[in-house]
Amino acid sequence: MRVLIVGGGGREHAMAVSVAKSARRPEIVCAPGNAGTATVAENVDVAAEDIDGLLALVEERGVDLTLVGPEAPLCAGIVDRFEAAGRRVFGPNAKAARLEGDKTFCKKLLMESGVPTASGRCFDRYDHARQYLATRDTPQVVKAAGLAAGKGVVVCDDPADAILEAEAMMVEGRFGDAGRRIVVEEKLEGEELSVHAIVDGHSVYVLESSQDHKRVGDGDTGPNTGGMGAYSPAPIATDEVLREIESEILVPVLDALVRRDIHYRGVLYAGLMLTAGGPKVLEFNCRFGDPETQAMLPRMKTSLLDVAEACLDGRLDGLSLEWDPRPAVCVVMASGGYPGSYQRGITIGGLDAAAAIADAFVYHAGTTTLDGRVVTNGGRVLGVTALGDTIQAAQDRAYQAIDCIRFDGGFCRRDIGARALGVRPAKTVGPRVL
């Protein structure tokens, strides 16, 4: 069997490793892949957004199943194109992917369906947004309506700052077309939680929980990023909480889509805030989270290939996933300057020593090879994951592996998993440099 994984980040490396667990020993191709995926798959230099090129690759190689990692090709309609060509592909179609690709669509759907979420408004004109924000006296969150690579959300404790952020997005074009329309919401207080589910059109299978760390610095300081680390499971996600999320959020959202003649199939990822009034939706994503996937999939003993095929065949109601009960912690190692500007092509050392640590996994994200060396090729460079009998043990092992790795300017947070230990980390200024 031949499987194509679309994408080239840490999430896709974790997906490739999971697919490789299958007893069917599938032949795996990654497009474009990275230095890590090259160890378990064949990398082909086709961009994740090049739908024509990807379809040609599938037809040329006789690919049996395509798994799409990133959101951009899903929102651009890769599933629609592949299905029209008679190709099996795992992911939601373009209409369903609007849950992530258009935050105004998502916000209106949530509010119209009575799904618990932050109160807010959608704007396509800056003067209207400014007038609204001038009446606010509580912290606000400004979100670019389109895809902004995980950086289009700004939390403003001072509403005056929210006016400046709205201007930067809508007038100055900070995020290009993605920020020409915005969503403004009240800032919710509580613990963030990531819940992934597999949806096959008539069944929902909720996966093990995780918790992401978005801010760049220890103690949740600094700007938002695509994610600086994650752990799974999240102790705050009790069975009661997960049942409530399924019945009060996931099922109503899927029903609301069906009423709009949109049938969701693939991964549905809910970013939630557990408030004093219960779980509320921060956002929906139409794919696996990154870096949550790097903490979650090492715990899933069942191959992702089996999960994807059960979804496509409408067999989720008969699927039973097997999980490693041990928790996992994933810590992102990033390039100096991230989430701002950063250099590429910096040699990475110590990867073999890190991978030699028992129950530790080094997932490549922004890497490539140059003259036989593994070098940096992105802002988030590696996701170092470890399993342990406890969160503390997994955390210790992950940082043990991280301390083996060196590249100039590289840094990570040193408090990933602290919430799960019941510890509120002291706030520091900026990220911790390795």
N, C-alpha and C positions, 0 to 999 in steps of 0.2 A: 504494500500500500504506500502511496506517495502523498505526503502532506505538505502544504505550503503554509508558512506562518508569515503574515504581513507585518512588518515593523522592524525596528532596529534598536530597541531599548531594553532596559532591565526586565520589564514585564514580558517582552517577547522571548528573552533568554529563559526566564522561568517557565514560560509556556512550552518552549521547545524541550526543556528537560523533562517536564511532565509528560508530554506526548511520547518521548523516548522511553518512558516506563512501560509502555504497552507491550504485552506479550507478542503482539503481531510484528514487532520490530519494524515499524514504518520507516520509510526513507523520508527524511525531513529536508525541506528547502526553506531558507529564510530570505526574505527580500525587504530591505537590503541586508539585515543582520548586523552583527558587530563581531569583535574579536572573541567574545564568549560563545555566541551561537555557532561560530565556526568549529567549535570543539564537539558539537553534537549534530550539526547540520551542514549542508552546503549553502554558503552565502551566494546570492546572485544580486548583482548591482542594478536593482530596479527599485525606484523610490516607492514608499508606501502610498503616496498620493497619485502615482502614475497608474491609473486604473487600466488604461489601454495596454500598457506594458505588462502589467500583472496578468491580465486576461490572456495575452499572447504567451506569457510564460507558462500558465496553466495548460493551455492547449498544446504547446510545444512539448512540455514534459509529461503530459498525461496525468496531471495532478488529480487525485481522487477527492480531496477535501481541503478547503482553505479556511484557516482560522485568522481572523483580522484582529490585530492588537490595538492600534491607535484609533482615536475617534475621527480624525480628519477624513480618511477614506470611507468610513461608515456614513458620515454626514454627507459626503459627496456622492453617495449612491453606489458604492462598490457591490453591495449585495444585490441590488436591483439589476446591475449589469451582468453579474455572474449568473444569476438565476435565469435571466433572459437567454443566456447562452447555454443553459442546461448544466451548469456547474454547481456542485454542492459547496456551500459557503456558510460558515457559522458567524452569525451576527444579525443585528436588526437592519431592516431596510431604511431608506432615507427618511421616509415619513416618521417611522418610529424613533430614529436617531435624533429627531428634532428635540427630544427631551433634553439632550445635551447641547446640541448645536444651536439652539435658539432659546435662551433663558426667558425671553418674554413669552414664548409659547408655553414653556414649562410652568412659569409662574401663573399665567392665566388659567391653565388647566388645573393646577393644584387648588387655586382659589375657587374656581367654578365647581370643583368636585368636593369641596369641603375637606380636603386632605390637610392635616395640620402642618402649617408652615409659618414663616415670619410674615407679619403684615408688611405690605410694600406696594410700590407702584412701578409701572413701566413707562419709559419716556423715549421718544424719538426726536425731541427738540430740547436743546440745552436751556432755553429761556424758561420752559415749563419745569424742567428739573430744578433749576436754580430757585424758582419761585416756591416750589414745594419744599426744598431743603431749607430755605430761609425760615420756614415755619416750624422746623423740627428743633427740639431741645434735648434729644437723647441721642446716644451713639447710633450711627447709621453705617450700612454696608453698601458700597457701590460696586455693581457687577457689570462688566461688559457683556452684552447679550450674546455675542458670538464666541467662537473658539479663540482662546488667547493663551494656549499652551500652559494652562494652570496658573497663570499670573494675572488674570483679569478680575480678581476680587480684591477690593481694598476695604479694610475695616477702619472706620473713622470714629474715634471716641469723641471728637469735637465735630458737630455738624457743619461748622464753617469749613473744615478740611474736606468734608464730603462735597461741598460746592466746587472746591478747587479740583478734586478728583474727577467730578463730572465734566468740568471744563476740559481737563487734560484728555479725557477719553473722547468726548463728543465734538469738541472744537479743535483741539490740537492734534487729534488723531494718534494718541499714544499706542493704541492697539489696532490701528488701521480701521478697516471696515467693521471689525468685530466690536469696536467700542462706539460706533456711531449711534447705536441704541443701547440703553442701559436699563438695569433693574436696580431700584433703590429699596432697601429693606431695613427694618429695625434690626439692631444687633441682638442676637439671642445669647443668653447666658446658660452655661451648662457644660457637659462633656460631649465632645464630638465622637461619632461612631460611624464606621463604614460597614454597610451590610450589602453583600453581593447575593444575587439570586440568579438561577438559570430559569428561563421561561421558554416554554415550547408552544405557546399559543393557547393551551388549556390547563397547564400545570405550572406551578411555581415551586422551585426547589431552593430553599434558603441555605446558603453555605455558611461555613464557620465565620465568625465575626473578626473584625480587625479595627485598629485605631491608627490613624495617620497623624503625622506631625508636619504641619504646613509651614510654620514660621522658620526662618533660616537659622535663628540663634537659640542657644540654650534658654530654658525658661519661657519658651514661646515668645521670643523677641524678634524684632526685625521684620522685613517684608515677607509676604507670602511667597512660596515657591511651589513647584510641582510636587513637593513632598520630600522631607528630609529623613524619613524613617517611618517604620510601622511595626506593630506587633500583633500577634494573633494567638489565641482568642483575646478579646477584650473582656475583662472581668465584669464590666458594667452591663454587658449584653447577656443578661440572665435569660432563662427560657421564657419567663413571663414577658420580658421586654421584647424578645424576638417574636413571640406570638402576637403581641400588640402591633409591632411594625408590619408584620405580614398582613394582619386583618384590617388594620386602620390606614395603612399607607400603600403597600405594594399592590394588594388586590384592588382597592378602589382606583388607583392610578391606571392599572391595566384595563379595568372595566371602562374607565373614562376614555381610554384610547380606542377600545372596541366600538364605543358609541360614535366615535369619529371615523369608523371604518379603518382603524389602524391596528394591525395584529402584530404584537411584539414577539420576537423570537431571538434569543441570544442571551447575553449577559445584561442584567439590569443592576446597576450599582447605585445605591442610595447613600448620599452623604447626609448624615443626620446630626441634630443636636438633642441630647437628652436634657430637656429643661425640667423645671419644677412642675410644669403642667403636662409632662409626657414628651415622647419623641416628636420632633418637628423636622421637616425636610429643609435642608440647606440647598441641595442640588441633586440632580439625577445625572448619571453618566451611562453611556450606552455600551460600555466595555469594562474590562477588568481595570481596577485601579492600579496606579503605579506610585508608590512602592508597595501597596497592600498585597498585590499578587505575589511579591517576592517573600512575604511573610506567611501567606496563606497556602500557596501551592506546595511548598515543601512538607506541609502537614497532611496534604491530601494524597493518600496512598493510591487511590484510583487514578488511572491515567486520564488526563484531560481529553485525550482522543475518545475514550469511552463516553465521557460526559457530553462532548459535542455531538457525537453520533446519536446518542439517546435523545438529545434535544431536537435534532433535525428530523428524527424518525417519530417524534411524538411519544417517546417511551419514558419520559421523566418520572411518571407515576410508578414505574416499576424499577427505577434505579435506586441502588443503595450504595452510597459512598462510604469508603473506609478512610478514617482519619487517624493520624498519629495523635494521641492525647497530649503529647508534650507541647508546650507553647514555643513560639518562634519569635525572634526579634530581628528585624532588618534595619541596618543603619546605612544611610546613603553617604558616600564619600563624593564630595563635589569639588569642582575647579575653583581656584581662588577668584573672587569677584562675583561668583554666582549669588543671586539670580540676575546680576548685571552682566557686564562684559567680562570675558575671560579668554585665556589663551588656549589654543589647541596644540596637539603634537608633542605634549610633554611625556617623557618616558615614565612608565609605571613599573615599580619594582616590588618584589616580595609577594607576588601573586601565588606562586607555588607554595610558599611557606604558609600562607593564609589558608589555602585550600587543603593543606595537609592536616589541619586541625579537625579532629573528629566532630561530626555533626555540624560543620560549618560549610557554607556555600558562598561562593563569590559570583554574583550575577553581574554581568557587564551591561552597562547602559550606554554611556558616551565614550566608547573605545573603538579603536581600529588598529591595524598593524601597519608598521612602517619599517622597512629594512629588517624584518624579523623581530622587531620590538613591538610590544603592546604600548600604545600611546593614547593620551586623552583625545576625545573628539566630541566633547559636549560639556554642558554645565553639570549635570548629574552624571558622574563617571562610573561608579560601582555601587551595587547594593550588597552589603555584606550581611548575610543571614546566618543565624545559628539556632539550633534546637537545644532545649535543656529541660530538665525535670521540673524546673520552676522558671518563672519570668526572670528572676535574678540570675539563675544559672545560664539561661539563654543570653541574657544581656552581657554577662561577664565573658561568655565564649565569643560573642560577636565582637566585642571590643578587643579581645585577645587576638582575633584574626585581623582586625583593623590595624592593630599596632605592628603587624608584620609588613604592612603595605606603605609605600612611600611614593609620592610624586610632588614635585615642587608646587607650592601654593595650595595643595589639597587640604581640605578640612572636613569635619563632620560635627554634628551635635553629639554631646556626651551624655545626654539625658533621655535617649530614646527608651521608652518602657517605664519611665519613672512613675507615670500616673498609675500604671498597673500595680506598682509596689506600694501605692498609697502615699507617695511622696510628691509634694509640690516643689519642684526644683526652684532654687533661688534664681532670680533673674540676673543675667549677665549681659554685658554689652557685646553684641555681635556674636558670630559663630566662633567655636573653638578651633583653632588652627592646629593641625597635626604636627 
